[in-house]
């Protein structure tokens, strides 16, 4: 008998793939006295853990000069929605160094996605005609040149 089979945690289907450096908007349920409301927290993903227990991720936000971090389990029933606003370009798995930087210094460059992935998302949204054809052809030609150089 395996411990993983006993402690199987179901991941929520609504949560997109997030990684450290992403800026996200997290909507979660907050229970106050006898009522329940949905609160939104937008901030930077400082760490993301994945594992047998379902994993969790930590979001950091600076409000009025005070840094606030909140850790959310992926399998939490309190999570309503997670929306990725932008993907940051980072080379670390844990961004704890961000804590000691000022807000301006803590800005991350945006990770650029490949043209093929963007074209795929546009097709899924039904806007495939909105991609400029010359730009798509140029990208395909550049990929072809890279393949020839690698050989």
WONOR-V829086 format. One record per residue. N is the residue number from 0. RES is the residue in one letter. SS is DSSP state (~ for helix, > for strand, _ for the rest). PHI is phi in radians with two decimals (none if undefined). NEAR is the number of other ideal C-beta (glycine too) atoms within 8 Angstrom. Layout:
N_RES_SS_PHI_NEAR ; N_RES_SS_PHI_NEAR
//
This chain:
0_X___none_4 ; 1_X___-1.84_5 ; 2_X_~_-1.14_7 ; 3_X_~_-1.14_7 ; 4_X_~_-1.23_7 ; 5_X_~_-1.33_7 ; 6_X___-1.77_8 ; 7_X___-1.26_6 ; 8_X___-1.95_8 ; 9_X___-1.48_6 ; 10_X___-1.39_8 ; 11_X___-1.30_8 ; 12_X___-1.35_4 ; 13_X___-1.31_6 ; 14_X___-1.41_9 ; 15_X___-1.32_6 ; 16_X___-1.27_3 ; 17_X___-2.03_11 ; 18_X___-2.46_8 ; 19_X___-1.00_13 ; 20_X___1.74_12 ; 21_X___-1.32_13 ; 22_X_>_-1.70_10 ; 23_X_>_-2.23_14 ; 24_X_>_-2.00_10 ; 25_X_>_-1.93_14 ; 26_X_>_-1.81_11 ; 27_X_>_-2.44_12 ; 28_X_>_-1.41_11 ; 29_X_>_-2.15_9 ; 30_X_>_-1.79_5 ; 31_X_>_-2.12_6 ; 32_X___0.91_3 ; 33_X___-1.90_2 ; 34_X_>_-2.22_6 ; 35_X_>_-2.22_6 ; 36_X_>_-2.40_7 ; 37_X_>_-1.83_8 ; 38_X_>_-1.98_8 ; 39_X_>_-1.99_7 ; 40_X_>_-2.21_10 ; 41_X_>_-1.98_9 ; 42_X_>_-3.07_11 ; 43_X_>_-1.67_15 ; 44_X_>_-1.37_17 ; 45_X_>_-1.49_12 ; 46_X_>_-2.63_11 ; 47_X_>_-2.42_11 ; 48_X_>_-1.95_7 ; 49_X___-2.19_5 ; 50_X___-3.04_6 ; 51_X___-1.14_7 ; 52_X___-1.48_7 ; 53_X___1.71_11 ; 54_X___1.50_10 ; 55_X_>_-2.69_10 ; 56_X_>_-2.45_12 ; 57_X_>_-1.98_12 ; 58_X_>_-1.96_15 ; 59_X_>_-2.03_13 ; 60_X_>_-2.46_11 ; 61_X_>_-1.82_9 ; 62_X_>_-2.15_6 ; 63_X___0.94_3 ; 64_X___1.39_4 ; 65_X_>_-2.01_6 ; 66_X_>_-1.40_7 ; 67_X_>_-2.17_9 ; 68_X_>_-2.07_9 ; 69_X_>_-2.34_9 ; 70_X_>_-1.81_8 ; 71_X_>_-2.06_13 ; 72_X_>_-1.27_10 ; 73_X___-1.09_13 ; 74_X___-1.64_8 ; 75_X___-1.22_8 ; 76_X___-1.28_4 ; 77_X___-1.33_8 ; 78_X_>_-1.27_16 ; 79_X_>_-1.63_7 ; 80_X_>_-2.68_8 ; 81_X_>_-2.19_12 ; 82_X_>_-2.14_9 ; 83_X_>_-1.48_10 ; 84_X_>_-1.46_8 ; 85_X_>_-2.69_7 ; 86_X___-1.77_10 ; 87_X_>_-1.59_13 ; 88_X___-1.63_9 ; 89_X___-2.33_8 ; 90_X___-2.16_2 ; 91_X___-2.25_7 ; 92_X___-1.55_4 ; 93_X___-2.17_7 ; 94_X___-1.76_12 ; 95_X_~_-1.16_7 ; 96_X_~_-1.13_7 ; 97_X_~_-1.10_10 ; 98_X_~_-1.05_7 ; 99_X_~_-1.62_4 ; 100_X___-1.62_8 ; 101_X___-1.31_5 ; 102_X___-1.06_7 ; 103_X___-1.22_5 ; 104_X___-1.23_6 ; 105_X___-1.45_10 ; 106_X___-1.19_6 ; 107_X___-1.95_9 ; 108_X___-1.23_6 ; 109_X_>_-1.51_8 ; 110_X___-1.37_8 ; 111_X___-1.53_5 ; 112_X___-1.56_6 ; 113_X___-1.29_6 ; 114_X_~_-1.04_8 ; 115_X_~_-1.11_7 ; 116_X_~_-1.17_8 ; 117_X_~_-1.16_10 ; 118_X_~_-1.11_11 ; 119_X_~_-1.12_8 ; 120_X_~_-1.24_8 ; 121_X_~_-1.17_11 ; 122_X_~_-1.12_9 ; 123_X_~_-1.13_6 ; 124_X_~_-1.48_6 ; 125_X___1.47_5 ; 126_X___-2.09_7 ; 127_X_~_-1.13_8 ; 128_X_~_-1.32_4 ; 129_X_~_-1.48_5 ; 130_X___-1.37_10 ; 131_X___-1.30_5 ; 132_X_~_-1.10_6 ; 133_X_~_-1.04_6 ; 134_X_~_-1.15_9 ; 135_X_~_-1.16_11 ; 136_X_~_-1.16_8 ; 137_X_~_-1.08_8 ; 138_X_~_-1.09_10 ; 139_X_~_-1.14_8 ; 140_X_~_-1.15_8 ; 141_X_~_-1.14_8 ; 142_X_~_-1.14_8 ; 143_X_~_-1.12_8 ; 144_X_~_-1.15_8 ; 145_X_~_-1.13_8 ; 146_X_~_-1.16_8 ; 147_X_~_-1.14_7 ; 148_X_~_-1.18_6 ; 149_X_~_-1.21_5 ; 150_X___-1.30_4
//
